[in-house]
Amino acid sequence: GWDETPGFGGEPYGGIKWRRDAGGVVTPIENASKNMCANGNSCLVAARFAQHYEAVGDTENAEYYREVATKIYNWLYAHLYKGDGEVIDNIGYTGNENGAQFTYNYGVAAGAAFEMYNLTGEQQYLDTAVEIMDKAFTKFTSDGLTIVDEGTGDSAGFKTIMLRVAAQMYNSGLEECSQYGE
């Protein structure tokens, strides 16, 4: 859950740790990290919950999830988004940044920003989503379309997350997202 332990890159404190424990053993704080995949997906889901509750007229839950989504997004944007579309994998307790580059990090980051746009209608979120997805297509494709090999194991499936979000953005019909269907 939400963790405001001082550290992890400083203020604003917060974010969601990658994992709380492994095999029943609590991960020592100095080995903990807060990752894009945990925070980006949590923001995306909270934003969708807020949209759902707004649609059914449940203003109390809609506002609660809007606040949760905004809080997570603001933390993510402050610590894991590096500007110009660049995102990093995680930040450790001591503030050390792991700049590993994976398609799924770009997918969940763009997805979180896109869902915040869908929730609020604020252009800044759409601009960030497009900036991240454009960077992903530049960084991870050989010709603007063919995604480069990310290896075997978990990373072999990471590209599906990026492509799912690109398709969602394209299917929105927004002019700013039309390039993801070409």
C-alpha positions in Angstrom: 0.0 0.0 0.0 0.8 3.7 0.1 4.1 4.3 1.9 5.3 7.7 3.2 8.6 6.5 4.7 11.2 9.2 4.3 13.7 8.3 1.7 13.0 7.0 -1.8 14.2 10.3 -3.5 12.7 12.7 -1.0 9.6 14.8 -1.1 6.9 14.3 -2.0 7.0 11.2 0.2 4.8 8.4 -0.8 4.6 5.8 -3.5 3.9 2.1 -3.5 6.7 -0.4 -2.8 7.4 -3.1 -5.4 6.9 -5.8 -2.8 6.4 -5.9 0.9 8.0 -9.2 1.6 9.4 -12.3 -0.1 8.6 -15.7 1.2 7.2 -14.4 4.5 10.3 -12.4 5.3 9.9 -8.6 5.4 12.1 -6.9 2.9 14.5 -4.6 4.9 13.8 -1.0 4.1 17.3 -0.5 2.7 16.6 -3.2 0.0 13.1 -1.8 -0.9 12.2 -0.1 -4.1 9.2 1.7 -5.5 8.7 0.7 -9.1 6.9 2.1 -12.2 4.9 -1.1 -12.6 3.4 -0.9 -9.1 2.7 2.8 -9.1 1.7 3.2 -12.7 -0.8 0.3 -12.6 -2.2 1.5 -9.3 -2.8 5.0 -10.6 -4.4 3.6 -13.8 -6.8 1.3 -11.8 -7.7 4.1 -9.3 -8.5 6.5 -12.2 -10.7 3.8 -13.8 -12.5 3.2 -10.5 -13.1 7.0 -10.2 -14.5 7.1 -13.7 -16.8 4.1 -13.0 -18.1 5.6 -9.7 -18.7 8.9 -11.5 -20.7 7.1 -14.2 -23.0 5.4 -11.7 -23.5 8.5 -9.6 -21.5 7.4 -6.5 -19.8 10.7 -5.9 -18.2 9.7 -2.6 -16.3 6.8 -4.0 -15.6 8.7 -7.2 -13.9 11.5 -5.2 -12.0 9.0 -3.0 -10.5 7.2 -6.1 -9.9 10.5 -7.9 -7.8 11.6 -4.9 -5.9 8.2 -4.8 -5.2 8.3 -8.5 -4.0 11.9 -8.3 -1.7 11.2 -5.3 -0.1 8.2 -6.9 0.3 10.0 -10.2 1.9 13.1 -8.6 4.4 10.8 -6.8 5.2 8.8 -9.9 5.6 12.0 -12.0 8.0 13.5 -9.4 10.2 10.4 -9.0 9.9 8.0 -11.9 9.3 10.4 -14.8 12.5 12.1 -16.0 11.1 14.5 -18.6 11.1 14.4 -22.4 9.1 11.1 -22.3 11.8 9.2 -20.3 10.8 7.0 -17.4 12.9 4.8 -15.1 12.2 1.4 -13.6 12.4 2.3 -9.9 13.9 4.3 -7.1 15.5 2.7 -4.0 15.2 3.7 -0.4 18.5 5.7 -0.5 17.2 7.6 -3.6 19.3 5.5 -6.0 17.6 5.4 -9.4 17.4 2.2 -11.4 17.2 3.5 -15.0 16.5 0.1 -16.5 14.5 0.5 -19.7 11.6 -1.8 -20.4 8.6 -1.4 -22.7 6.2 -2.2 -19.9 7.4 0.8 -17.8 6.6 3.1 -20.7 3.3 1.3 -21.2 2.1 1.7 -17.6 3.5 5.3 -17.4 1.7 6.3 -20.6 -1.4 4.4 -19.4 -1.5 6.1 -16.1 -1.2 9.6 -17.7 -3.8 8.7 -20.3 -6.3 7.5 -17.6 -5.7 10.7 -15.7 -6.6 12.6 -18.9 -9.7 10.5 -19.3 -10.6 11.2 -15.6 -9.9 14.9 -15.6 -9.9 16.1 -19.2 -6.7 18.1 -18.4 -4.5 18.4 -21.4 -1.2 18.1 -19.4 -2.0 14.4 -18.8 -2.6 13.7 -22.5 0.5 15.6 -23.4 2.6 13.5 -21.0 1.0 10.2 -22.2 1.8 11.1 -25.8 5.3 12.2 -24.9 6.0 8.9 -23.1 4.5 6.7 -25.8 6.4 8.6 -28.6 9.6 8.0 -26.6 8.7 4.3 -26.3 8.2 4.0 -30.1 11.5 5.8 -30.7 13.4 3.8 -28.1 12.0 0.3 -28.5 11.4 -0.1 -32.2 13.8 -0.6 -35.1 11.6 1.1 -37.7 8.9 2.9 -35.7 6.8 -0.2 -35.7 8.8 -3.4 -35.1 9.6 -3.8 -31.4 13.1 -4.9 -30.6 13.8 -8.1 -28.8 13.7 -7.7 -25.0 15.0 -11.2 -24.3 13.4 -14.2 -22.7 11.5 -14.8 -19.5 9.3 -12.0 -18.2 10.8 -9.3 -20.4 9.6 -11.2 -23.5 6.0 -10.3 -22.7 6.6 -6.8 -21.5 5.9 -5.3 -25.0 2.3 -6.4 -24.9 1.6 -3.8 -22.1 3.1 -1.0 -24.2 1.1 -2.1 -27.3 -2.1 -2.4 -25.3 -1.9 1.1 -24.1 -0.9 2.4 -27.6 -4.0 0.7 -28.9 -6.2 2.3 -26.2 -4.7 5.7 -27.0 -5.3 5.2 -30.8 -8.8 3.9 -30.3 -9.7 7.0 -28.3 -10.0 8.8 -31.6 -7.9 11.7 -30.3 -5.9 13.3 -33.0 -2.8 13.4 -30.7 -2.9 9.6 -30.6 -3.5 8.8 -34.3 0.1 7.8 -34.9 -0.2 4.7 -32.8 -2.5 3.0 -35.4 -0.4 3.6 -38.4 
